[in-house]
Amino acid sequence: MAGILVGLPIVAGPILFISHLLHGARFTAGAARSAMLGLVAPAVFAVVFAHVARRFGWFVTTAVSWSAVPAVDFALSLPHFSTAAAFTVTVATAALALLLVPAVEPDPPGAPRRPSPPWDLPGRALATGLLVLAVTTASGALGPLWTGLLAPFPVATSVVAGFVHAQQGAAATGRTLAGVLVGLFSFAVFGLFVAVFVERMGGAVFLAAAGVTVVVQLLVVRVRRALRDRRATARR
């Protein structure tokens, strides 16, 4: 559940909204289209993190996973994508990443769990808030393409995954990152809705997009659960 919540546009949404207030609807439409493409980077991050976490600690795992993100964003910045193409690429990448992420494993019986330190939640909130501040402050210089690409940068995901890995181990980390990948589908719908309707609806588009995102997320979770139950029944 934590992974699914992190996969929602809790960082990119505020970045796009503030960009709309600063630069207008046309800028926001371009940034939302780029934000959809930017979701490819968190998908790659999740797959790399889940695999590396099986062999290394949280620091090395986070460093290796982060190194993949700028390369992905740079590659995506070169060609021009239409809104439909950006949505298609993002959804296809998220689906592929779910296949490539390691199988979700249960915790071994009696596995120890470290209690969260007092600075756990404030630390996560601070790291996430700093990204929103940095991207929105630099948005005028970055332009809509890079504002959008950086909006889904996996700061919140890496903070959550790093804490889970350090406190609960690789198996729990895999489950968290699988949830993040599930959340990318509704995130893509959020970006699509904003890109298509922001010039007609103005700031109200963000409330509508948030509602659509929640509905899509619930549907995706239900479908994924039904498929998982069907596979479990077939194995019996």
Wavefront OBJ file of the C-alpha trace (Angstrom):
o trace
v 0.000 0.000 0.000
v 2.878 2.382 0.784
v 4.317 1.771 -2.664
v 0.987 2.405 -4.379
v 0.554 5.697 -2.517
v 4.091 6.814 -3.395
v 3.364 5.966 -7.038
v 0.625 8.604 -7.106
v 1.522 12.140 -8.317
v 2.102 13.501 -4.811
v 5.247 15.315 -5.989
v 4.612 15.894 -9.703
v 1.069 17.174 -9.035
v 2.211 20.130 -6.910
v 5.073 20.842 -9.339
v 2.670 21.020 -12.284
v 0.141 23.097 -10.341
v 2.747 25.653 -9.246
v 4.131 25.722 -12.795
v 0.611 26.493 -13.997
v 0.361 29.421 -11.592
v 3.766 30.730 -12.659
v 3.775 30.105 -16.404
v 0.243 29.447 -17.611
v -1.722 26.660 -19.251
v 0.358 26.120 -22.396
v 3.540 25.651 -20.371
v 1.700 23.248 -18.067
v 0.336 21.181 -20.962
v 3.867 20.647 -22.271
v 5.205 19.904 -18.801
v 2.411 17.365 -18.159
v 3.218 15.597 -21.427
v 6.885 15.455 -20.418
v 5.925 14.289 -16.924
v 4.268 11.253 -18.488
v 7.529 10.447 -20.255
v 9.389 11.126 -17.027
v 7.574 8.153 -15.470
v 9.852 5.868 -17.463
v 12.688 6.855 -15.111
v 10.901 5.768 -11.883
v 9.977 2.486 -13.586
v 13.634 1.830 -14.453
v 14.637 2.982 -10.960
v 12.230 0.520 -9.335
v 13.475 -2.453 -11.362
v 17.147 -1.649 -10.720
v 16.566 -0.957 -7.012
v 14.614 -4.174 -6.473
v 17.361 -6.291 -8.064
v 20.354 -4.542 -6.497
v 18.701 -4.548 -3.050
v 19.008 -8.330 -2.984
v 22.802 -8.082 -2.781
v 23.701 -4.698 -1.318
v 22.667 -2.330 1.449
v 20.418 0.700 1.078
v 23.183 3.239 0.337
v 24.812 1.359 -2.544
v 21.415 0.308 -3.876
v 20.118 3.884 -3.896
v 23.298 5.243 -5.524
v 23.256 2.640 -8.306
v 19.533 3.135 -8.942
v 19.813 6.920 -9.037
v 22.608 6.707 -11.623
v 20.145 5.222 -14.125
v 17.645 8.092 -13.849
v 19.574 10.974 -15.529
v 20.531 8.713 -18.437
v 16.888 7.739 -19.008
v 15.667 11.340 -18.768
v 18.348 12.559 -21.180
v 17.441 9.874 -23.724
v 13.752 10.816 -23.461
v 14.532 14.521 -23.975
v 15.952 13.962 -27.482
v 12.951 12.840 -29.600
v 9.619 14.672 -29.760
v 6.616 12.739 -28.435
v 2.982 13.565 -28.970
v 0.685 13.333 -25.961
v -0.714 9.993 -27.154
v 2.766 8.602 -27.809
v 4.014 9.717 -24.394
v 1.081 8.004 -22.682
v 1.592 4.802 -24.694
v 5.319 4.657 -23.942
v 4.720 5.210 -20.243
v 2.009 2.579 -19.846
v 4.011 0.026 -21.850
v 7.118 0.697 -19.757
v 5.227 0.344 -16.472
v 3.736 -2.972 -17.639
v 7.160 -4.251 -18.715
v 8.715 -3.152 -15.431
v 6.126 -5.182 -13.491
v 7.318 -8.239 -15.413
v 11.002 -7.461 -14.817
v 10.824 -6.647 -11.115
v 11.757 -9.658 -8.939
v 8.909 -11.852 -7.767
v 7.325 -10.447 -4.624
v 8.442 -12.603 -1.705
v 6.890 -12.932 1.744
v 8.964 -12.089 4.797
v 10.671 -15.138 6.335
v 9.056 -16.299 9.586
v 10.357 -14.389 12.574
v 12.179 -11.794 10.450
v 13.258 -8.887 12.694
v 11.993 -5.397 11.985
v 13.763 -2.265 13.111
v 11.551 0.407 14.636
v 11.398 3.668 12.711
v 13.559 6.447 14.219
v 11.854 9.689 15.342
v 13.168 11.586 12.302
v 11.794 9.020 9.822
v 8.624 10.803 8.648
v 10.042 14.368 8.823
v 13.053 13.201 6.803
v 10.870 11.764 4.072
v 8.703 14.897 3.942
v 11.753 17.189 3.805
v 13.373 15.277 0.923
v 10.126 15.356 -1.058
v 9.489 19.053 -0.346
v 12.996 20.014 -1.458
v 12.388 18.495 -4.896
v 9.143 20.444 -5.347
v 10.898 23.659 -4.321
v 13.936 23.060 -6.539
v 12.030 22.153 -9.714
v 9.401 24.885 -9.425
v 12.046 27.529 -8.646
v 14.052 26.542 -11.711
v 11.051 25.874 -13.958
v 11.396 29.123 -15.897
v 14.965 28.286 -16.863
v 14.283 24.579 -17.370
v 11.305 25.034 -19.701
v 8.294 22.714 -19.900
v 10.274 19.700 -21.210
v 12.720 19.383 -18.310
v 10.247 20.637 -15.715
v 8.012 17.726 -16.696
v 10.813 15.158 -16.964
v 12.134 16.028 -13.507
v 8.710 16.241 -11.843
v 8.422 12.433 -11.361
v 12.098 12.129 -10.275
v 12.003 9.252 -7.773
v 12.964 11.188 -4.657
v 9.897 10.118 -2.669
v 10.234 6.581 -4.042
v 13.924 6.320 -3.182
v 13.355 7.729 0.298
v 10.591 5.228 1.016
v 12.421 2.313 -0.644
v 15.660 3.177 1.153
v 13.956 3.300 4.540
v 12.090 0.052 3.901
v 15.286 -1.665 2.732
v 17.245 -0.509 5.781
v 14.519 -1.345 8.274
v 12.745 -4.390 6.794
v 14.982 -5.979 4.166
v 14.940 -6.791 0.465
v 11.674 -8.765 0.419
v 9.639 -5.866 1.824
v 11.456 -3.509 -0.544
v 10.378 -5.630 -3.520
v 6.755 -5.462 -2.414
v 6.971 -1.690 -1.976
v 8.471 -1.153 -5.435
v 5.885 -3.419 -7.044
v 3.275 -1.110 -5.533
v 5.094 1.914 -6.966
v 4.924 0.385 -10.444
v 1.185 -0.233 -10.038
v 0.781 3.428 -9.121
v 2.451 4.582 -12.354
v -0.622 3.648 -14.422
v -2.869 6.130 -12.626
v -0.005 8.651 -12.584
v 0.098 8.411 -16.393
v -3.658 9.049 -16.539
v -3.166 12.136 -14.344
v -0.555 13.508 -16.760
v -2.720 12.717 -19.779
v -5.759 14.442 -18.262
v -3.802 17.585 -17.380
v -2.041 17.732 -20.759
v -5.307 17.436 -22.688
v -7.622 19.616 -20.599
v -5.537 22.253 -18.792
v -5.926 24.850 -21.553
v -9.723 24.448 -21.425
v -10.263 24.043 -17.677
v -7.462 26.068 -16.135
v -6.512 25.310 -12.527
v -9.693 23.283 -11.972
v -8.173 20.530 -14.096
v -6.013 19.444 -11.167
v -9.005 18.652 -8.955
v -10.658 16.729 -11.782
v -7.410 14.905 -12.614
v -6.949 13.947 -8.954
v -10.420 12.396 -8.881
v -9.818 10.482 -12.104
v -6.466 9.295 -10.756
v -7.998 7.828 -7.614
v -10.680 5.993 -9.623
v -8.120 4.570 -12.044
v -5.857 3.523 -9.192
v -8.647 1.613 -7.479
v -9.492 -0.138 -10.755
v -5.861 -1.066 -11.414
v -5.445 -2.467 -7.900
v -8.656 -4.488 -8.255
v -7.658 -5.887 -11.647
v -4.162 -6.767 -10.444
v -5.567 -8.504 -7.361
v -8.033 -10.492 -9.496
v -5.241 -11.612 -11.843
v -3.051 -12.614 -8.919
v -5.875 -14.618 -7.330
v -6.573 -16.317 -10.670
v -2.920 -17.343 -11.022
v -2.897 -18.656 -7.461
v -6.023 -20.712 -8.139
v -4.529 -22.092 -11.370
v -1.377 -23.237 -9.529
v -3.520 -25.255 -7.128
l 1 2 3 4 5 6 7 8 9 10 11 12 13 14 15 16 17 18 19 20 21 22 23 24 25 26 27 28 29 30 31 32 33 34 35 36 37 38 39 40 41 42 43 44 45 46 47 48 49 50 51 52 53 54 55 56 57 58 59 60 61 62 63 64 65 66 67 68 69 70 71 72 73 74 75 76 77 78 79 80 81 82 83 84 85 86 87 88 89 90 91 92 93 94 95 96 97 98 99 100 101 102 103 104 105 106 107 108 109 110 111 112 113 114 115 116 117 118 119 120 121 122 123 124 125 126 127 128 129 130 131 132 133 134 135 136 137 138 139 140 141 142 143 144 145 146 147 148 149 150 151 152 153 154 155 156 157 158 159 160 161 162 163 164 165 166 167 168 169 170 171 172 173 174 175 176 177 178 179 180 181 182 183 184 185 186 187 188 189 190 191 192 193 194 195 196 197 198 199 200 201 202 203 204 205 206 207 208 209 210 211 212 213 214 215 216 217 218 219 220 221 222 223 224 225 226 227 228 229 230 231 232 233 234 235 236
